[in-house]
Amino acid sequence: MPASQPTGVRLRQAVLVAEDLQPAQQRLRDVLGLKEPFRDPNVALFGLENTVFSLGENFIEIVSPTTEGTAAGRQLERQGDGGYMLIFQVDDLEDARERALAADVRIAWEIDLEDISTVHLHPADIGGTILSIDRPLPPESWRWGGPDWTGQTGEGAPGRLTGVTVRVPEPEAVVSRWAEVLGLDPDGTTLHLDRNQTVSFEAGDEGLAEITVELPDGEPRHVDFGAARVVIA
């Protein structure tokens, strides 16, 4: 589906995982010129601590386990620091949820709040990484970005997320599954979203491999993040 045609789907947040949160978040902040992050105490429910940086209307989060037996901890054992989850905003969450169930994709966690509803899909079923589908109210708000974004539109650092690359053993099969759940038509092994964003799949060890960012200065550079990297293109 050409990027010029509305899809009702956009990437709002990309999530990385780190063994040691503080140096990881400082390295990312320095290279991208990010503002003070939001630290969400509610992620303690999952045995995590985090930092969330706003970038335009998008967000980059870093999580780190604080207890034993977490999904993030198991991923660190497998790959070290790297990618962890992608969070997409959809216009019709219930339709997307029903498409996931029809495709035999299990729901790992879900919640409905007055300003946002979210559904986490099981990575073993969807493939590649944890996929979350969310519907915020109003649409430009984003509770996960902190109080400035809860039920209202905040202001992030200059820039935006333009795309991500997910590595999987079988890109053609996984892009079809993601397309089915998100209600999109795949273009080869790429999905085109609103805001001229893309999700691309390539062959390799499974995981979120690359997050692409656009910044006003336009200077190409990147931040290595273990098994993943953040690329300023």
Biotite code that builds the C-alpha atoms (Angstrom):
import biotite.structure as struc

atoms = struc.array([
    struc.Atom([0.000, 0.000, 0.000], chain_id="A", res_id=1, res_name="MET", atom_name="CA", element="C"),
    struc.Atom([1.563, 3.338, -0.993], chain_id="A", res_id=2, res_name="PRO", atom_name="CA", element="C"),
    struc.Atom([2.477, 5.577, 1.922], chain_id="A", res_id=3, res_name="ALA", atom_name="CA", element="C"),
    struc.Atom([0.350, 8.393, 0.444], chain_id="A", res_id=4, res_name="SER", atom_name="CA", element="C"),
    struc.Atom([-2.864, 6.434, 1.130], chain_id="A", res_id=5, res_name="GLN", atom_name="CA", element="C"),
    struc.Atom([-4.137, 6.578, 4.736], chain_id="A", res_id=6, res_name="PRO", atom_name="CA", element="C"),
    struc.Atom([-3.817, 3.295, 6.596], chain_id="A", res_id=7, res_name="THR", atom_name="CA", element="C"),
    struc.Atom([-5.151, 4.220, 10.037], chain_id="A", res_id=8, res_name="GLY", atom_name="CA", element="C"),
    struc.Atom([-1.930, 2.801, 11.493], chain_id="A", res_id=9, res_name="VAL", atom_name="CA", element="C"),
    struc.Atom([1.176, 4.599, 12.690], chain_id="A", res_id=10, res_name="ARG", atom_name="CA", element="C"),
    struc.Atom([4.203, 3.774, 14.807], chain_id="A", res_id=11, res_name="LEU", atom_name="CA", element="C"),
    struc.Atom([4.078, 5.771, 18.044], chain_id="A", res_id=12, res_name="ARG", atom_name="CA", element="C"),
    struc.Atom([6.718, 4.107, 20.225], chain_id="A", res_id=13, res_name="GLN", atom_name="CA", element="C"),
    struc.Atom([9.786, 1.880, 19.839], chain_id="A", res_id=14, res_name="ALA", atom_name="CA", element="C"),
    struc.Atom([11.140, 0.089, 22.902], chain_id="A", res_id=15, res_name="VAL", atom_name="CA", element="C"),
    struc.Atom([14.693, -1.039, 23.660], chain_id="A", res_id=16, res_name="LEU", atom_name="CA", element="C"),
    struc.Atom([15.908, -3.228, 26.525], chain_id="A", res_id=17, res_name="VAL", atom_name="CA", element="C"),
    struc.Atom([19.134, -2.651, 28.476], chain_id="A", res_id=18, res_name="ALA", atom_name="CA", element="C"),
    struc.Atom([20.903, -4.417, 31.316], chain_id="A", res_id=19, res_name="GLU", atom_name="CA", element="C"),
    struc.Atom([22.037, -1.084, 32.781], chain_id="A", res_id=20, res_name="ASP", atom_name="CA", element="C"),
    struc.Atom([19.455, 1.649, 32.263], chain_id="A", res_id=21, res_name="LEU", atom_name="CA", element="C"),
    struc.Atom([21.328, 4.820, 33.172], chain_id="A", res_id=22, res_name="GLN", atom_name="CA", element="C"),
    struc.Atom([24.292, 4.714, 30.749], chain_id="A", res_id=23, res_name="PRO", atom_name="CA", element="C"),
    struc.Atom([22.022, 3.433, 27.982], chain_id="A", res_id=24, res_name="ALA", atom_name="CA", element="C"),
    struc.Atom([19.528, 6.262, 28.328], chain_id="A", res_id=25, res_name="GLN", atom_name="CA", element="C"),
    struc.Atom([22.287, 8.876, 28.612], chain_id="A", res_id=26, res_name="GLN", atom_name="CA", element="C"),
    struc.Atom([23.990, 7.650, 25.432], chain_id="A", res_id=27, res_name="ARG", atom_name="CA", element="C"),
    struc.Atom([20.718, 7.825, 23.503], chain_id="A", res_id=28, res_name="LEU", atom_name="CA", element="C"),
    struc.Atom([19.842, 11.231, 24.924], chain_id="A", res_id=29, res_name="ARG", atom_name="CA", element="C"),
    struc.Atom([23.218, 12.748, 24.062], chain_id="A", res_id=30, res_name="ASP", atom_name="CA", element="C"),
    struc.Atom([23.211, 11.616, 20.420], chain_id="A", res_id=31, res_name="VAL", atom_name="CA", element="C"),
    struc.Atom([19.559, 12.445, 19.679], chain_id="A", res_id=32, res_name="LEU", atom_name="CA", element="C"),
    struc.Atom([19.368, 15.691, 21.667], chain_id="A", res_id=33, res_name="GLY", atom_name="CA", element="C"),
    struc.Atom([16.413, 14.467, 23.709], chain_id="A", res_id=34, res_name="LEU", atom_name="CA", element="C"),
    struc.Atom([14.630, 16.205, 26.563], chain_id="A", res_id=35, res_name="LYS", atom_name="CA", element="C"),
    struc.Atom([14.311, 14.947, 30.142], chain_id="A", res_id=36, res_name="GLU", atom_name="CA", element="C"),
    struc.Atom([12.652, 11.516, 30.008], chain_id="A", res_id=37, res_name="PRO", atom_name="CA", element="C"),
    struc.Atom([9.500, 10.353, 31.739], chain_id="A", res_id=38, res_name="PHE", atom_name="CA", element="C"),
    struc.Atom([9.932, 7.486, 34.187], chain_id="A", res_id=39, res_name="ARG", atom_name="CA", element="C"),
    struc.Atom([6.776, 5.437, 34.521], chain_id="A", res_id=40, res_name="ASP", atom_name="CA", element="C"),
    struc.Atom([6.381, 3.826, 37.962], chain_id="A", res_id=41, res_name="PRO", atom_name="CA", element="C"),
    struc.Atom([3.629, 1.560, 36.620], chain_id="A", res_id=42, res_name="ASN", atom_name="CA", element="C"),
    struc.Atom([6.088, -0.613, 34.675], chain_id="A", res_id=43, res_name="VAL", atom_name="CA", element="C"),
    struc.Atom([7.048, -2.083, 38.045], chain_id="A", res_id=44, res_name="ALA", atom_name="CA", element="C"),
    struc.Atom([3.989, -4.304, 37.424], chain_id="A", res_id=45, res_name="LEU", atom_name="CA", element="C"),
    struc.Atom([6.140, -6.103, 34.829], chain_id="A", res_id=46, res_name="PHE", atom_name="CA", element="C"),
    struc.Atom([9.273, -6.128, 37.020], chain_id="A", res_id=47, res_name="GLY", atom_name="CA", element="C"),
    struc.Atom([10.822, -3.246, 35.078], chain_id="A", res_id=48, res_name="LEU", atom_name="CA", element="C"),
    struc.Atom([12.115, 0.283, 35.333], chain_id="A", res_id=49, res_name="GLU", atom_name="CA", element="C"),
    struc.Atom([12.143, 2.579, 32.314], chain_id="A", res_id=50, res_name="ASN", atom_name="CA", element="C"),
    struc.Atom([12.762, 5.907, 30.688], chain_id="A", res_id=51, res_name="THR", atom_name="CA", element="C"),
    struc.Atom([10.560, 7.297, 27.887], chain_id="A", res_id=52, res_name="VAL", atom_name="CA", element="C"),
    struc.Atom([11.825, 10.026, 25.553], chain_id="A", res_id=53, res_name="PHE", atom_name="CA", element="C"),
    struc.Atom([9.481, 12.052, 23.360], chain_id="A", res_id=54, res_name="SER", atom_name="CA", element="C"),
    struc.Atom([10.586, 12.804, 19.800], chain_id="A", res_id=55, res_name="LEU", atom_name="CA", element="C"),
    struc.Atom([8.024, 14.922, 17.996], chain_id="A", res_id=56, res_name="GLY", atom_name="CA", element="C"),
    struc.Atom([4.795, 12.938, 18.410], chain_id="A", res_id=57, res_name="GLU", atom_name="CA", element="C"),
    struc.Atom([6.745, 9.679, 18.757], chain_id="A", res_id=58, res_name="ASN", atom_name="CA", element="C"),
    struc.Atom([8.539, 8.001, 21.635], chain_id="A", res_id=59, res_name="PHE", atom_name="CA", element="C"),
    struc.Atom([11.608, 5.876, 22.347], chain_id="A", res_id=60, res_name="ILE", atom_name="CA", element="C"),
    struc.Atom([11.529, 3.865, 25.557], chain_id="A", res_id=61, res_name="GLU", atom_name="CA", element="C"),
    struc.Atom([14.269, 1.910, 27.290], chain_id="A", res_id=62, res_name="ILE", atom_name="CA", element="C"),
    struc.Atom([13.296, -0.778, 29.808], chain_id="A", res_id=63, res_name="VAL", atom_name="CA", element="C"),
    struc.Atom([15.461, -2.683, 32.247], chain_id="A", res_id=64, res_name="SER", atom_name="CA", element="C"),
    struc.Atom([14.454, -5.562, 34.552], chain_id="A", res_id=65, res_name="PRO", atom_name="CA", element="C"),
    struc.Atom([14.437, -5.051, 38.317], chain_id="A", res_id=66, res_name="THR", atom_name="CA", element="C"),
    struc.Atom([13.294, -8.560, 39.301], chain_id="A", res_id=67, res_name="THR", atom_name="CA", element="C"),
    struc.Atom([13.998, -12.120, 38.228], chain_id="A", res_id=68, res_name="GLU", atom_name="CA", element="C"),
    struc.Atom([11.881, -14.009, 35.698], chain_id="A", res_id=69, res_name="GLY", atom_name="CA", element="C"),
    struc.Atom([10.767, -11.116, 33.474], chain_id="A", res_id=70, res_name="THR", atom_name="CA", element="C"),
    struc.Atom([10.304, -11.295, 29.701], chain_id="A", res_id=71, res_name="ALA", atom_name="CA", element="C"),
    struc.Atom([12.837, -8.465, 29.391], chain_id="A", res_id=72, res_name="ALA", atom_name="CA", element="C"),
    struc.Atom([15.334, -10.377, 31.519], chain_id="A", res_id=73, res_name="GLY", atom_name="CA", element="C"),
    struc.Atom([14.963, -13.502, 29.396], chain_id="A", res_id=74, res_name="ARG", atom_name="CA", element="C"),
    struc.Atom([15.522, -11.444, 26.265], chain_id="A", res_id=75, res_name="GLN", atom_name="CA", element="C"),
    struc.Atom([18.674, -9.939, 27.754], chain_id="A", res_id=76, res_name="LEU", atom_name="CA", element="C"),
    struc.Atom([19.934, -13.455, 28.455], chain_id="A", res_id=77, res_name="GLU", atom_name="CA", element="C"),
    struc.Atom([19.345, -14.421, 24.809], chain_id="A", res_id=78, res_name="ARG", atom_name="CA", element="C"),
    struc.Atom([20.679, -11.349, 23.025], chain_id="A", res_id=79, res_name="GLN", atom_name="CA", element="C"),
    struc.Atom([22.030, -8.777, 25.477], chain_id="A", res_id=80, res_name="GLY", atom_name="CA", element="C"),
    struc.Atom([20.947, -5.158, 25.015], chain_id="A", res_id=81, res_name="ASP", atom_name="CA", element="C"),
    struc.Atom([18.724, -4.637, 21.958], chain_id="A", res_id=82, res_name="GLY", atom_name="CA", element="C"),
    struc.Atom([15.215, -4.143, 20.676], chain_id="A", res_id=83, res_name="GLY", atom_name="CA", element="C"),
    struc.Atom([12.198, -5.176, 22.733], chain_id="A", res_id=84, res_name="TYR", atom_name="CA", element="C"),
    struc.Atom([8.778, -3.985, 21.516], chain_id="A", res_id=85, res_name="MET", atom_name="CA", element="C"),
    struc.Atom([6.922, -1.838, 18.967], chain_id="A", res_id=86, res_name="LEU", atom_name="CA", element="C"),
    struc.Atom([3.749, 0.077, 19.824], chain_id="A", res_id=87, res_name="ILE", atom_name="CA", element="C"),
    struc.Atom([1.377, 1.026, 17.016], chain_id="A", res_id=88, res_name="PHE", atom_name="CA", element="C"),
    struc.Atom([-1.554, 3.410, 17.120], chain_id="A", res_id=89, res_name="GLN", atom_name="CA", element="C"),
    struc.Atom([-4.627, 2.152, 15.255], chain_id="A", res_id=90, res_name="VAL", atom_name="CA", element="C"),
    struc.Atom([-7.918, 3.839, 14.461], chain_id="A", res_id=91, res_name="ASP", atom_name="CA", element="C"),
    struc.Atom([-9.977, 0.732, 15.206], chain_id="A", res_id=92, res_name="ASP", atom_name="CA", element="C"),
    struc.Atom([-8.506, -1.306, 18.040], chain_id="A", res_id=93, res_name="LEU", atom_name="CA", element="C"),
    struc.Atom([-11.365, -3.784, 18.299], chain_id="A", res_id=94, res_name="GLU", atom_name="CA", element="C"),
    struc.Atom([-11.079, -4.746, 14.629], chain_id="A", res_id=95, res_name="ASP", atom_name="CA", element="C"),
    struc.Atom([-7.323, -5.218, 15.003], chain_id="A", res_id=96, res_name="ALA", atom_name="CA", element="C"),
    struc.Atom([-7.849, -7.295, 18.139], chain_id="A", res_id=97, res_name="ARG", atom_name="CA", element="C"),
    struc.Atom([-10.361, -9.533, 16.368], chain_id="A", res_id=98, res_name="GLU", atom_name="CA", element="C"),
    struc.Atom([-8.028, -9.970, 13.397], chain_id="A", res_id=99, res_name="ARG", atom_name="CA", element="C"),
    struc.Atom([-5.256, -11.048, 15.784], chain_id="A", res_id=100, res_name="ALA", atom_name="CA", element="C"),
    struc.Atom([-7.482, -13.637, 17.455], chain_id="A", res_id=101, res_name="LEU", atom_name="CA", element="C"),
    struc.Atom([-8.684, -14.904, 14.070], chain_id="A", res_id=102, res_name="ALA", atom_name="CA", element="C"),
    struc.Atom([-5.032, -15.388, 13.091], chain_id="A", res_id=103, res_name="ALA", atom_name="CA", element="C"),
    struc.Atom([-4.420, -17.429, 16.283], chain_id="A", res_id=104, res_name="ASP", atom_name="CA", element="C"),
    struc.Atom([-2.251, -14.699, 17.808], chain_id="A", res_id=105, res_name="VAL", atom_name="CA", element="C"),
    struc.Atom([-2.538, -14.791, 21.579], chain_id="A", res_id=106, res_name="ARG", atom_name="CA", element="C"),
    struc.Atom([-3.091, -11.666, 23.664], chain_id="A", res_id=107, res_name="ILE", atom_name="CA", element="C"),
    struc.Atom([-0.346, -11.395, 26.279], chain_id="A", res_id=108, res_name="ALA", atom_name="CA", element="C"),
    struc.Atom([-1.810, -8.396, 28.145], chain_id="A", res_id=109, res_name="TRP", atom_name="CA", element="C"),
    struc.Atom([-4.485, -5.749, 27.641], chain_id="A", res_id=110, res_name="GLU", atom_name="CA", element="C"),
    struc.Atom([-5.980, -2.799, 29.478], chain_id="A", res_id=111, res_name="ILE", atom_name="CA", element="C"),
    struc.Atom([-8.691, -0.204, 28.877], chain_id="A", res_id=112, res_name="ASP", atom_name="CA", element="C"),
    struc.Atom([-8.264, 3.236, 30.455], chain_id="A", res_id=113, res_name="LEU", atom_name="CA", element="C"),
    struc.Atom([-10.347, 6.339, 29.874], chain_id="A", res_id=114, res_name="GLU", atom_name="CA", element="C"),
    struc.Atom([-7.710, 7.908, 27.597], chain_id="A", res_id=115, res_name="ASP", atom_name="CA", element="C"),
    struc.Atom([-6.051, 4.842, 26.034], chain_id="A", res_id=116, res_name="ILE", atom_name="CA", element="C"),
    struc.Atom([-6.656, 1.157, 25.337], chain_id="A", res_id=117, res_name="SER", atom_name="CA", element="C"),
    struc.Atom([-3.842, -1.259, 24.591], chain_id="A", res_id=118, res_name="THR", atom_name="CA", element="C"),
    struc.Atom([-3.364, -4.881, 23.540], chain_id="A", res_id=119, res_name="VAL", atom_name="CA", element="C"),
    struc.Atom([0.014, -6.659, 23.661], chain_id="A", res_id=120, res_name="HIS", atom_name="CA", element="C"),
    struc.Atom([0.327, -9.559, 21.207], chain_id="A", res_id=121, res_name="LEU", atom_name="CA", element="C"),
    struc.Atom([2.418, -12.603, 22.037], chain_id="A", res_id=122, res_name="HIS", atom_name="CA", element="C"),
    struc.Atom([5.777, -12.476, 20.211], chain_id="A", res_id=123, res_name="PRO", atom_name="CA", element="C"),
    struc.Atom([5.844, -16.249, 19.710], chain_id="A", res_id=124, res_name="ALA", atom_name="CA", element="C"),
    struc.Atom([2.650, -15.961, 17.634], chain_id="A", res_id=125, res_name="ASP", atom_name="CA", element="C"),
    struc.Atom([3.123, -12.640, 15.812], chain_id="A", res_id=126, res_name="ILE", atom_name="CA", element="C"),
    struc.Atom([6.861, -13.127, 15.170], chain_id="A", res_id=127, res_name="GLY", atom_name="CA", element="C"),
    struc.Atom([9.834, -10.798, 15.405], chain_id="A", res_id=128, res_name="GLY", atom_name="CA", element="C"),
    struc.Atom([9.145, -8.855, 18.596], chain_id="A", res_id=129, res_name="THR", atom_name="CA", element="C"),
    struc.Atom([6.347, -7.900, 20.971], chain_id="A", res_id=130, res_name="ILE", atom_name="CA", element="C"),
    struc.Atom([3.699, -5.984, 19.018], chain_id="A", res_id=131, res_name="LEU", atom_name="CA", element="C"),
    struc.Atom([1.318, -3.662, 20.870], chain_id="A", res_id=132, res_name="SER", atom_name="CA", element="C"),
    struc.Atom([-1.760, -2.081, 19.285], chain_id="A", res_id=133, res_name="ILE", atom_name="CA", element="C"),
    struc.Atom([-3.126, 1.006, 21.025], chain_id="A", res_id=134, res_name="ASP", atom_name="CA", element="C"),
    struc.Atom([-5.924, 3.557, 20.631], chain_id="A", res_id=135, res_name="ARG", atom_name="CA", element="C"),
    struc.Atom([-5.423, 6.840, 22.509], chain_id="A", res_id=136, res_name="PRO", atom_name="CA", element="C"),
    struc.Atom([-8.153, 9.431, 23.162], chain_id="A", res_id=137, res_name="LEU", atom_name="CA", element="C"),
    struc.Atom([-7.743, 12.057, 21.881], chain_id="A", res_id=138, res_name="PRO", atom_name="CA", element="C"),
    struc.Atom([-5.687, 10.595, 19.009], chain_id="A", res_id=139, res_name="PRO", atom_name="CA", element="C"),
    struc.Atom([-2.711, 12.947, 19.473], chain_id="A", res_id=140, res_name="GLU", atom_name="CA", element="C"),
    struc.Atom([-2.366, 12.096, 23.179], chain_id="A", res_id=141, res_name="SER", atom_name="CA", element="C"),
    struc.Atom([-0.172, 9.271, 24.501], chain_id="A", res_id=142, res_name="TRP", atom_name="CA", element="C"),
    struc.Atom([-0.428, 8.257, 28.168], chain_id="A", res_id=143, res_name="ARG", atom_name="CA", element="C"),
    struc.Atom([2.773, 6.192, 27.992], chain_id="A", res_id=144, res_name="TRP", atom_name="CA", element="C"),
    struc.Atom([4.691, 9.432, 27.355], chain_id="A", res_id=145, res_name="GLY", atom_name="CA", element="C"),
    struc.Atom([3.853, 10.837, 30.787], chain_id="A", res_id=146, res_name="GLY", atom_name="CA", element="C"),
    struc.Atom([1.591, 13.514, 32.325], chain_id="A", res_id=147, res_name="PRO", atom_name="CA", element="C"),
    struc.Atom([2.198, 16.030, 29.526], chain_id="A", res_id=148, res_name="ASP", atom_name="CA", element="C"),
    struc.Atom([0.701, 13.512, 27.080], chain_id="A", res_id=149, res_name="TRP", atom_name="CA", element="C"),
    struc.Atom([-2.085, 12.008, 29.214], chain_id="A", res_id=150, res_name="THR", atom_name="CA", element="C"),
    struc.Atom([-5.371, 12.952, 27.575], chain_id="A", res_id=151, res_name="GLY", atom_name="CA", element="C"),
    struc.Atom([-3.693, 15.832, 25.771], chain_id="A", res_id=152, res_name="GLN", atom_name="CA", element="C"),
    struc.Atom([-1.062, 16.677, 23.170], chain_id="A", res_id=153, res_name="THR", atom_name="CA", element="C"),
    struc.Atom([2.426, 17.269, 24.514], chain_id="A", res_id=154, res_name="GLY", atom_name="CA", element="C"),
    struc.Atom([5.571, 18.531, 22.848], chain_id="A", res_id=155, res_name="GLU", atom_name="CA", element="C"),
    struc.Atom([8.573, 16.336, 22.135], chain_id="A", res_id=156, res_name="GLY", atom_name="CA", element="C"),
    struc.Atom([12.121, 17.086, 21.089], chain_id="A", res_id=157, res_name="ALA", atom_name="CA", element="C"),
    struc.Atom([12.493, 17.951, 17.385], chain_id="A", res_id=158, res_name="PRO", atom_name="CA", element="C"),
    struc.Atom([12.382, 14.885, 15.147], chain_id="A", res_id=159, res_name="GLY", atom_name="CA", element="C"),
    struc.Atom([10.324, 11.764, 14.521], chain_id="A", res_id=160, res_name="ARG", atom_name="CA", element="C"),
    struc.Atom([10.449, 8.014, 14.033], chain_id="A", res_id=161, res_name="LEU", atom_name="CA", element="C"),
    struc.Atom([10.484, 7.138, 10.336], chain_id="A", res_id=162, res_name="THR", atom_name="CA", element="C"),
    struc.Atom([10.711, 3.359, 10.449], chain_id="A", res_id=163, res_name="GLY", atom_name="CA", element="C"),
    struc.Atom([11.966, 0.153, 11.981], chain_id="A", res_id=164, res_name="VAL", atom_name="CA", element="C"),
    struc.Atom([13.592, -3.053, 10.756], chain_id="A", res_id=165, res_name="THR", atom_name="CA", element="C"),
    struc.Atom([12.671, -6.409, 12.287], chain_id="A", res_id=166, res_name="VAL", atom_name="CA", element="C"),
    struc.Atom([14.808, -9.501, 11.717], chain_id="A", res_id=167, res_name="ARG", atom_name="CA", element="C"),
    struc.Atom([13.098, -12.885, 11.458], chain_id="A", res_id=168, res_name="VAL", atom_name="CA", element="C"),
    struc.Atom([14.026, -16.269, 9.973], chain_id="A", res_id=169, res_name="PRO", atom_name="CA", element="C"),
    struc.Atom([11.159, -16.083, 7.434], chain_id="A", res_id=170, res_name="GLU", atom_name="CA", element="C"),
    struc.Atom([10.441, -12.433, 6.477], chain_id="A", res_id=171, res_name="PRO", atom_name="CA", element="C"),
    struc.Atom([7.702, -13.214, 3.922], chain_id="A", res_id=172, res_name="GLU", atom_name="CA", element="C"),
    struc.Atom([5.648, -15.247, 6.395], chain_id="A", res_id=173, res_name="ALA", atom_name="CA", element="C"),
    struc.Atom([6.005, -12.744, 9.237], chain_id="A", res_id=174, res_name="VAL", atom_name="CA", element="C"),
    struc.Atom([5.217, -9.651, 7.158], chain_id="A", res_id=175, res_name="VAL", atom_name="CA", element="C"),
    struc.Atom([2.017, -11.365, 6.029], chain_id="A", res_id=176, res_name="SER", atom_name="CA", element="C"),
    struc.Atom([1.011, -12.069, 9.632], chain_id="A", res_id=177, res_name="ARG", atom_name="CA", element="C"),
    struc.Atom([1.699, -8.494, 10.758], chain_id="A", res_id=178, res_name="TRP", atom_name="CA", element="C"),
    struc.Atom([-0.162, -7.154, 7.714], chain_id="A", res_id=179, res_name="ALA", atom_name="CA", element="C"),
    struc.Atom([-3.168, -9.331, 8.513], chain_id="A", res_id=180, res_name="GLU", atom_name="CA", element="C"),
    struc.Atom([-3.351, -8.121, 12.107], chain_id="A", res_id=181, res_name="VAL", atom_name="CA", element="C"),
    struc.Atom([-2.776, -4.450, 11.267], chain_id="A", res_id=182, res_name="LEU", atom_name="CA", element="C"),
    struc.Atom([-5.103, -4.497, 8.270], chain_id="A", res_id=183, res_name="GLY", atom_name="CA", element="C"),
    struc.Atom([-2.418, -3.574, 5.728], chain_id="A", res_id=184, res_name="LEU", atom_name="CA", element="C"),
    struc.Atom([-1.265, -4.785, 2.327], chain_id="A", res_id=185, res_name="ASP", atom_name="CA", element="C"),
    struc.Atom([2.424, -5.783, 2.369], chain_id="A", res_id=186, res_name="PRO", atom_name="CA", element="C"),
    struc.Atom([4.766, -4.352, -0.247], chain_id="A", res_id=187, res_name="ASP", atom_name="CA", element="C"),
    struc.Atom([7.216, -7.223, -0.529], chain_id="A", res_id=188, res_name="GLY", atom_name="CA", element="C"),
    struc.Atom([8.660, -7.446, 2.992], chain_id="A", res_id=189, res_name="THR", atom_name="CA", element="C"),
    struc.Atom([7.713, -3.870, 3.927], chain_id="A", res_id=190, res_name="THR", atom_name="CA", element="C"),
    struc.Atom([4.604, -2.369, 5.515], chain_id="A", res_id=191, res_name="LEU", atom_name="CA", element="C"),
    struc.Atom([3.765, 1.271, 4.762], chain_id="A", res_id=192, res_name="HIS", atom_name="CA", element="C"),
    struc.Atom([2.108, 3.216, 7.560], chain_id="A", res_id=193, res_name="LEU", atom_name="CA", element="C"),
    struc.Atom([0.702, 6.712, 7.952], chain_id="A", res_id=194, res_name="ASP", atom_name="CA", element="C"),
    struc.Atom([3.139, 9.622, 8.410], chain_id="A", res_id=195, res_name="ARG", atom_name="CA", element="C"),
    struc.Atom([5.397, 8.005, 5.764], chain_id="A", res_id=196, res_name="ASN", atom_name="CA", element="C"),
    struc.Atom([6.630, 5.423, 8.244], chain_id="A", res_id=197, res_name="GLN", atom_name="CA", element="C"),
    struc.Atom([7.702, 1.890, 7.334], chain_id="A", res_id=198, res_name="THR", atom_name="CA", element="C"),
    struc.Atom([8.184, -1.462, 9.011], chain_id="A", res_id=199, res_name="VAL", atom_name="CA", element="C"),
    struc.Atom([10.640, -3.668, 7.108], chain_id="A", res_id=200, res_name="SER", atom_name="CA", element="C"),
    struc.Atom([11.487, -7.332, 7.672], chain_id="A", res_id=201, res_name="PHE", atom_name="CA", element="C"),
    struc.Atom([14.801, -8.971, 6.842], chain_id="A", res_id=202, res_name="GLU", atom_name="CA", element="C"),
    struc.Atom([16.278, -12.413, 7.339], chain_id="A", res_id=203, res_name="ALA", atom_name="CA", element="C"),
    struc.Atom([18.300, -13.037, 10.484], chain_id="A", res_id=204, res_name="GLY", atom_name="CA", element="C"),
    struc.Atom([18.129, -13.811, 14.164], chain_id="A", res_id=205, res_name="ASP", atom_name="CA", element="C"),
    struc.Atom([14.739, -12.802, 15.512], chain_id="A", res_id=206, res_name="GLU", atom_name="CA", element="C"),
    struc.Atom([14.349, -9.346, 17.036], chain_id="A", res_id=207, res_name="GLY", atom_name="CA", element="C"),
    struc.Atom([13.904, -5.609, 16.531], chain_id="A", res_id=208, res_name="LEU", atom_name="CA", element="C"),
    struc.Atom([17.140, -4.697, 14.775], chain_id="A", res_id=209, res_name="ALA", atom_name="CA", element="C"),
    struc.Atom([16.957, -1.019, 13.804], chain_id="A", res_id=210, res_name="GLU", atom_name="CA", element="C"),
    struc.Atom([15.024, 2.135, 14.631], chain_id="A", res_id=211, res_name="ILE", atom_name="CA", element="C"),
    struc.Atom([15.313, 4.957, 12.090], chain_id="A", res_id=212, res_name="THR", atom_name="CA", element="C"),
    struc.Atom([14.980, 8.549, 13.257], chain_id="A", res_id=213, res_name="VAL", atom_name="CA", element="C"),
    struc.Atom([14.727, 11.837, 11.379], chain_id="A", res_id=214, res_name="GLU", atom_name="CA", element="C"),
    struc.Atom([16.262, 14.881, 13.074], chain_id="A", res_id=215, res_name="LEU", atom_name="CA", element="C"),
    struc.Atom([16.268, 18.534, 11.933], chain_id="A", res_id=216, res_name="PRO", atom_name="CA", element="C"),
    struc.Atom([20.062, 18.724, 11.520], chain_id="A", res_id=217, res_name="ASP", atom_name="CA", element="C"),
    struc.Atom([19.990, 15.859, 9.010], chain_id="A", res_id=218, res_name="GLY", atom_name="CA", element="C"),
    struc.Atom([23.473, 14.657, 10.001], chain_id="A", res_id=219, res_name="GLU", atom_name="CA", element="C"),
    struc.Atom([23.706, 10.866, 9.482], chain_id="A", res_id=220, res_name="PRO", atom_name="CA", element="C"),
    struc.Atom([24.901, 8.972, 12.563], chain_id="A", res_id=221, res_name="ARG", atom_name="CA", element="C"),
    struc.Atom([23.830, 6.072, 14.742], chain_id="A", res_id=222, res_name="HIS", atom_name="CA", element="C"),
    struc.Atom([23.767, 4.764, 18.289], chain_id="A", res_id=223, res_name="VAL", atom_name="CA", element="C"),
    struc.Atom([24.794, 1.130, 18.752], chain_id="A", res_id=224, res_name="ASP", atom_name="CA", element="C"),
    struc.Atom([22.523, -0.630, 21.194], chain_id="A", res_id=225, res_name="PHE", atom_name="CA", element="C"),
    struc.Atom([23.796, -4.197, 21.432], chain_id="A", res_id=226, res_name="GLY", atom_name="CA", element="C"),
    struc.Atom([21.740, -6.333, 19.038], chain_id="A", res_id=227, res_name="ALA", atom_name="CA", element="C"),
    struc.Atom([19.954, -3.218, 17.729], chain_id="A", res_id=228, res_name="ALA", atom_name="CA", element="C"),
    struc.Atom([20.862, 0.294, 16.731], chain_id="A", res_id=229, res_name="ARG", atom_name="CA", element="C"),
    struc.Atom([19.189, 3.667, 16.387], chain_id="A", res_id=230, res_name="VAL", atom_name="CA", element="C"),
    struc.Atom([19.984, 5.290, 13.036], chain_id="A", res_id=231, res_name="VAL", atom_name="CA", element="C"),
    struc.Atom([19.662, 9.001, 12.348], chain_id="A", res_id=232, res_name="ILE", atom_name="CA", element="C"),
    struc.Atom([19.094, 9.173, 8.608], chain_id="A", res_id=233, res_name="ALA", atom_name="CA", element="C"),
])
